[in-house]
Amino acid sequence: MPKPFRKSGPDGSLGSESAASPGLSGAALETVAKRPRRHFSAADKLRIVKEADRCVASGKRGELEALMRREGLYSSHLSNWRTSLGAHGAAGLTAKKAGRKPKFTEAERLNIQLTKRNAELERKLHIANVLIALQKKAHEILGLALPESDGET
């Protein structure tokens, strides 16, 4: 926002003028609120793309440009929508979630988590098997009889 303009008087002192005073050109300063961003639904995008195709097919000069002015579009909007429509069909025109795409889906995250847990349990099992083998060797060296097992190993 521009600072208010202050004129100096004939004696060199600054006058006390408010922000509502006229600007350099003599006109009152006016601020205009920003327009909110427009969002097109998938149905609107599909309607506009089909209407643009009809305009091109009719062959009338300036008809497509008039449509874009009427809808307030740039040609890049139309080309992006046509590309999405061709690649993914009508589903490609739906609004995308803003921001970065997740690196992994929920199923992939669960798979990674279970793989890590499986590796940890295998490591613990290996340590337990080594300790059991060590205990068997200790019993053999000391000549102690091992307790009878129920057949579980």
BAFI-3210 file (N, C-alpha, C; in Angstrom, 3 decimals, decimal comma, padded with zeros to 6 digits):
// residues 153
n [1|2|3|4|5|6|7|8|9|10|11|12|13|14|15|16|17|18|19|20|21|22|23|24|25|26|27|28|29|30|31|32|33|34|35|36|37|38|39|40|41|42|43|44|45|46|47|48|49|50|51|52|53|54|55|56|57|58|59|60|61|62|63|64|65|66|67|68|69|70|71|72|73|74|75|76|77|78|79|80|81|82|83|84|85|86|87|88|89|90|91|92|93|94|95|96|97|98|99|100|101|102|103|104|105|106|107|108|109|110|111|112|113|114|115|116|117|118|119|120|121|122|123|124|125|126|127|128|129|130|131|132|133|134|135|136|137|138|139|140|141|142|143|144|145|146|147|148|149|150|151|152|153]
n.u [000,850|000,611|002,437|000,999|000,765|002,599|002,523|004,777|004,608|004,669|006,472|008,160|007,410|005,865|002,667|-000,253|-001,726|-004,237|-004,581|-006,640|-006,417|-005,943|-003,969|-000,831|-001,726|-003,932|-006,278|-008,373|-006,960|-007,479|-008,098|-008,315|-009,910|-008,449|-009,376|-010,973|-009,451|-010,337|-012,125|-012,625|-015,086|-015,067|-017,098|-017,597|-015,138|-015,166|-017,417|-016,543|-014,315|-015,562|-017,230|-015,277|-014,128|-016,282|-016,355|-013,938|-014,415|-016,491|-015,313|-015,555|-014,145|-012,417|-014,175|-013,438|-011,657|-013,412|-014,988|-013,066|-012,505|-015,022|-015,338|-013,182|-010,594|-007,255|-005,295|-003,601|-004,918|-006,955|-005,456|-004,109|-006,307|-007,336|-005,218|-005,216|-007,748|-007,493|-005,522|-006,440|-009,171|-012,506|-012,128|-009,638|-009,982|-010,771|-010,291|-007,060|-005,366|-003,753|-000,248|002,662|003,031|002,379|005,097|004,759|002,047|-000,696|-000,784|001,806|003,308|002,484|003,464|006,244|006,585|005,842|007,804|010,130|009,573|009,497|012,190|013,443|012,409|013,434|016,150|016,209|015,400|017,549|019,581|018,531|018,641|021,426|022,191|020,915|022,310|024,817|024,311|023,839|026,411|027,808|026,667|027,546|030,330|030,621|029,584|026,999|023,678|021,269|018,034|015,081|013,441|010,256|009,991|009,875|011,590]
n.v [-001,169|002,193|004,896|007,691|010,826|013,714|017,156|019,870|022,964|026,525|027,539|025,456|023,593|020,443|019,507|018,196|015,638|013,201|009,589|009,391|011,387|012,982|011,353|011,455|012,088|013,512|012,176|010,262|007,696|004,277|000,998|-002,264|-005,278|-008,566|-010,934|-014,019|-017,233|-019,122|-022,180|-024,983|-027,418|-030,958|-031,509|-028,975|-028,524|-030,589|-029,848|-027,372|-028,178|-029,816|-027,909|-026,214|-027,917|-028,122|-025,487|-025,335|-027,250|-026,073|-024,117|-021,380|-018,177|-016,951|-017,935|-019,794|-018,246|-016,336|-017,917|-018,628|-016,098|-015,482|-017,461|-016,881|-018,023|-019,268|-020,336|-022,329|-023,590|-024,929|-026,640|-028,221|-029,470|-030,909|-032,691|-034,138|-035,259|-036,873|-038,669|-039,851|-040,003|-038,944|-038,997|-037,921|-035,221|-034,467|-032,697|-032,488|-033,463|-030,988|-030,356|-032,363|-035,591|-038,641|-040,759|-043,478|-045,789|-046,688|-049,483|-050,156|-048,942|-050,491|-052,977|-052,496|-051,987|-054,490|-056,105|-055,118|-055,825|-058,618|-059,130|-058,344|-060,224|-062,582|-062,167|-062,226|-064,882|-066,232|-065,533|-066,796|-069,495|-069,843|-069,490|-071,708|-073,787|-073,267|-073,797|-076,555|-077,472|-076,713|-078,407|-080,844|-080,608|-080,341|-082,736|-083,117|-084,344|-083,755|-082,319|-084,187|-083,591|-082,583|-083,238|-080,977|-078,597]
n.w [000,000|-000,882|000,638|002,368|000,676|001,299|001,263|001,196|002,820|001,956|003,753|004,193|006,050|006,877|005,868|007,573|006,349|005,728|005,049|003,287|001,547|-001,668|-004,200|-006,017|-008,572|-008,043|-007,782|-005,601|-003,569|-004,113|-003,086|-004,379|-003,730|-003,852|-006,323|-005,642|-006,163|-008,999|-009,233|-011,141|-011,668|-012,443|-014,218|-015,332|-016,618|-018,514|-020,009|-021,068|-022,588|-024,509|-025,708|-026,743|-028,620|-030,367|-031,259|-032,667|-034,626|-036,032|-037,557|-037,678|-037,611|-034,810|-032,932|-030,952|-029,447|-028,489|-026,832|-024,885|-023,801|-022,770|-020,815|-019,277|-019,546|-020,125|-022,925|-022,146|-020,027|-021,372|-023,044|-021,136|-019,906|-022,051|-022,506|-020,082|-020,238|-022,497|-021,628|-019,208|-019,328|-018,342|-015,620|-015,266|-015,157|-012,665|-009,577|-008,180|-005,198|-003,373|-003,040|-002,201|-003,625|-001,919|-000,986|-000,674|-000,917|001,268|001,480|000,644|002,685|004,887|004,077|004,133|006,864|007,968|006,801|008,035|010,697|010,434|009,745|012,111|013,938|012,817|013,271|016,082|016,446|015,311|017,147|019,435|018,624|018,379|021,062|022,223|020,974|022,069|024,765|024,598|023,873|026,152|028,054|027,046|027,337|030,092|030,874|031,681|031,831|029,386|029,725|028,924|025,886|024,554|021,966|020,542|018,655]
ca.u [000,000|001,483|002,407|000,280|001,583|002,589|003,068|005,393|004,040|005,621|007,519|008,994|006,870|005,020|001,259|-000,765|-002,802|-004,550|-004,436|-007,758|-006,142|-005,662|-002,619|-000,017|-002,475|-005,073|-007,410|-008,336|-006,382|-008,477|-007,555|-009,287|-009,668|-008,067|-010,422|-010,620|-009,040|-011,447|-011,977|-013,559|-015,402|-014,778|-018,189|-017,359|-013,993|-015,605|-018,321|-015,764|-013,496|-016,458|-017,650|-014,118|-014,024|-017,342|-015,939|-012,884|-015,011|-017,365|-014,458|-015,768|-012,970|-012,529|-015,189|-012,742|-011,130|-014,560|-015,337|-012,074|-012,721|-016,289|-015,129|-012,049|-009,577|-006,081|-005,190|-002,891|-005,930|-007,638|-004,549|-003,898|-007,526|-007,423|-004,212|-005,707|-008,912|-007,010|-004,712|-007,130|-010,622|-013,183|-011,571|-008,435|-010,331|-011,108|-009,280|-006,032|-005,033|-002,597|000,925|003,508|002,431|003,042|006,083|004,242|000,632|-000,915|-000,400|003,264|003,807|002,235|004,406|007,566|006,546|005,847|009,111|011,072|009,247|009,921|013,650|013,806|012,080|014,402|017,409|016,042|015,368|018,935|020,290|018,021|019,186|022,843|022,265|020,548|023,456|025,863|023,926|024,069|027,850|028,209|026,252|028,419|031,663|030,552|029,123|025,669|022,632|020,281|016,663|014,366|012,546|008,971|010,034|009,833|012,921]
ca.v [000,000|003,369|005,808|008,931|011,892|014,933|018,325|020,844|024,306|027,541|027,783|024,254|022,634|019,420|019,580|016,929|015,143|011,818|008,621|009,551|012,536|012,602|010,907|012,333|012,541|014,300|011,281|009,575|006,365|003,236|-000,356|-003,232|-006,587|-009,590|-011,897|-015,370|-018,144|-019,894|-023,629|-025,583|-028,814|-031,847|-031,346|-027,716|-028,715|-031,434|-029,025|-026,360|-028,857|-030,216|-026,694|-025,741|-028,797|-027,712|-024,216|-025,622|-028,006|-025,207|-023,413|-019,927|-017,472|-016,242|-018,497|-020,390|-017,157|-015,735|-018,837|-018,513|-014,817|-015,568|-018,318|-016,356|-019,060|-019,160|-021,497|-023,389|-024,356|-025,803|-027,696|-029,135|-030,259|-031,864|-033,722|-034,983|-035,990|-037,917|-039,665|-040,541|-039,945|-037,917|-039,029|-037,101|-033,816|-034,184|-031,914|-033,260|-032,976|-030,112|-030,762|-033,442|-036,910|-039,503|-041,642|-044,835|-045,936|-047,304|-050,897|-050,225|-048,636|-051,664|-054,004|-052,133|-052,176|-055,924|-056,631|-054,765|-056,659|-059,978|-059,179|-058,271|-061,511|-063,566|-061,906|-062,738|-066,336|-066,671|-065,401|-067,845|-070,779|-069,871|-069,705|-073,098|-074,606|-073,036|-074,541|-077,981|-077,700|-076,589|-079,630|-081,924|-080,418|-080,577|-084,102|-083,122|-084,895|-082,762|-082,727|-084,742|-082,635|-083,137|-083,398|-079,641|-078,055]
ca.w [000,000|-000,950|001,780|002,041|000,100|002,115|000,574|002,098|002,671|001,470|004,752|004,290|007,015|006,295|006,242|008,113|005,501|006,064|003,968|002,361|000,696|-003,047|-004,509|-006,848|-009,733|-007,599|-007,567|-004,316|-003,653|-003,901|-003,168|-004,865|-003,137|-004,811|-006,661|-005,195|-007,226|-009,560|-009,260|-012,086|-011,385|-013,563|-015,186|-016,045|-017,505|-019,625|-020,825|-021,782|-023,603|-025,600|-026,409|-027,509|-029,780|-031,318|-031,863|-033,648|-035,717|-036,828|-038,504|-037,654|-037,138|-033,545|-032,042|-029,814|-028,635|-027,807|-025,745|-023,821|-023,131|-022,028|-019,645|-018,513|-019,581|-020,972|-023,808|-021,420|-019,294|-022,324|-023,507|-020,012|-019,720|-023,164|-022,262|-018,990|-020,734|-023,402|-020,926|-018,115|-019,485|-017,543|-014,263|-015,252|-014,983|-011,278|-008,872|-007,508|-003,872|-003,442|-002,284|-002,664|-003,646|-000,942|-001,591|-000,638|-000,606|002,575|001,386|000,583|004,020|005,720|003,627|004,649|008,314|008,250|006,403|009,101|011,867|010,103|009,822|013,527|014,557|012,323|013,979|017,438|016,355|015,081|018,431|020,322|018,161|018,730|022,512|022,486|020,560|023,064|025,973|024,319|023,932|027,557|028,726|026,580|027,907|031,534|031,090|032,281|030,961|028,938|030,024|027,776|025,211|024,125|020,506|019,932|018,431]
c.u [000,893|001,330|001,634|001,255|001,469|003,227|003,716|004,814|005,080|006,747|008,403|008,468|005,967|003,595|000,796|-001,971|-003,022|-004,397|-005,556|-007,532|-005,837|-004,193|-001,892|-000,814|-003,665|-006,294|-007,254|-007,778|-007,453|-007,799|-008,675|-008,928|-009,301|-009,241|-010,023|-010,278|-010,237|-011,110|-013,041|-013,810|-015,083|-015,848|-018,007|-016,211|-014,399|-016,510|-017,525|-014,922|-014,368|-016,921|-016,510|-013,921|-015,080|-016,968|-014,887|-013,478|-015,887|-016,559|-014,672|-014,581|-013,274|-013,520|-014,550|-012,211|-012,250|-015,000|-014,363|-012,203|-013,961|-016,110|-013,972|-010,907|-008,379|-006,019|-004,475|-003,860|-006,552|-006,726|-004,261|-005,114|-007,674|-006,433|-004,684|-006,876|-008,473|-006,266|-005,523|-008,645|-011,202|-012,647|-010,317|-008,715|-010,688|-009,958|-008,320|-005,792|-003,755|-001,440|001,656|002,760|003,134|003,981|005,549|002,752|000,520|-000,484|001,119|003,887|003,643|003,213|005,809|007,637|006,615|007,175|010,159|010,844|009,700|011,442|014,106|013,537|013,034|015,749|017,332|016,026|016,767|019,730|019,844|018,576|020,664|023,004|021,914|021,692|024,600|025,562|024,149|025,555|028,350|027,835|027,155|029,793|031,657|030,071|027,784|024,666|021,636|018,888|015,984|013,441|011,284|008,914|009,961|011,247|012,856]
c.v [001,228|004,226|007,059|010,007|013,129|016,066|019,248|022,220|025,285|027,806|026,548|023,229|021,639|019,588|018,230|016,512|013,679|010,926|008,749|010,721|012,069|012,238|011,905|012,900|013,401|013,435|010,591|008,157|005,332|001,885|-001,302|-004,587|-007,595|-010,511|-013,260|-016,250|-018,957|-021,368|-024,177|-027,028|-029,647|-031,704|-030,061|-027,859|-029,521|-030,648|-028,037|-027,012|-029,271|-029,004|-026,134|-026,608|-028,469|-026,409|-024,450|-026,323|-027,131|-024,421|-021,912|-019,255|-016,748|-016,838|-019,105|-019,301|-016,476|-016,613|-018,681|-017,188|-014,867|-016,380|-017,829|-017,345|-018,644|-020,415|-022,657|-024,234|-025,387|-026,941|-028,700|-030,036|-031,289|-033,008|-034,688|-035,836|-037,129|-039,022|-040,494|-040,554|-038,853|-037,875|-038,162|-035,635|-033,476|-033,461|-032,835|-032,649|-032,147|-030,673|-031,923|-034,761|-037,778|-040,464|-043,060|-044,815|-046,612|-048,768|-051,048|-049,929|-049,833|-052,790|-053,731|-052,379|-053,665|-056,581|-056,337|-055,636|-058,100|-060,112|-059,150|-059,610|-062,616|-063,401|-062,455|-064,267|-066,900|-066,622|-066,512|-069,209|-070,914|-070,122|-071,142|-074,026|-074,471|-073,803|-076,047|-078,312|-077,637|-077,848|-080,802|-081,836|-080,761|-081,991|-084,170|-083,680|-083,794|-083,227|-083,222|-083,680|-083,337|-083,348|-082,060|-079,135|-076,619]
c.w [000,000|000,292|001,390|001,577|000,975|001,315|001,600|001,776|002,172|002,456|004,961|005,288|006,304|006,787|006,776|007,291|005,828|004,826|002,947|001,406|-000,717|-003,247|-005,378|-008,013|-009,344|-007,355|-006,211|-004,517|-003,328|-004,016|-003,564|-004,271|-004,220|-005,075|-006,132|-006,394|-007,696|-009,554|-010,189|-011,671|-012,622|-014,642|-015,997|-017,041|-018,737|-020,568|-021,668|-022,877|-024,790|-026,402|-027,248|-028,753|-030,826|-032,020|-032,946|-034,858|-036,610|-037,864|-038,533|-036,999|-035,823|-032,564|-030,788|-028,878|-027,859|-026,635|-024,584|-023,080|-022,253|-020,744|-018,765|-018,435|-020,409|-021,837|-023,115|-020,587|-020,208|-022,783|-022,390|-019,804|-020,835|-022,968|-021,176|-019,440|-021,648|-022,670|-019,932|-018,259|-018,595|-016,117|-014,161|-015,029|-013,543|-010,609|-008,142|-006,131|-003,976|-002,627|-002,918|-002,642|-002,600|-001,642|-001,690|-000,364|000,757|002,567|001,350|001,940|004,954|005,366|004,179|006,153|008,665|007,870|007,478|010,328|011,638|010,230|011,279|014,226|014,092|013,019|015,395|017,444|016,150|016,384|019,383|019,921|018,498|020,227|022,889|022,108|021,555|024,349|025,782|024,424|025,368|028,324|028,322|027,239|029,396|031,870|031,780|031,293|030,632|029,342|028,759|027,194|024,770|022,627|019,796|019,776|018,059]
res [m|p|k|p|f|r|k|s|g|p|d|g|s|l|g|s|e|s|a|a|s|p|g|l|s|g|a|a|l|e|t|v|a|k|r|p|r|r|h|f|s|a|a|d|k|l|r|i|v|k|e|a|d|r|c|v|a|s|g|k|r|g|e|l|e|a|l|m|r|r|e|g|l|y|s|s|h|l|s|n|w|r|t|s|l|g|a|h|g|a|a|g|l|t|a|k|k|a|g|r|k|p|k|f|t|e|a|e|r|l|n|i|q|l|t|k|r|n|a|e|l|e|r|k|l|h|i|a|n|v|l|i|a|l|q|k|k|a|h|e|i|l|g|l|a|l|p|e|s|d|g|e|t]
***
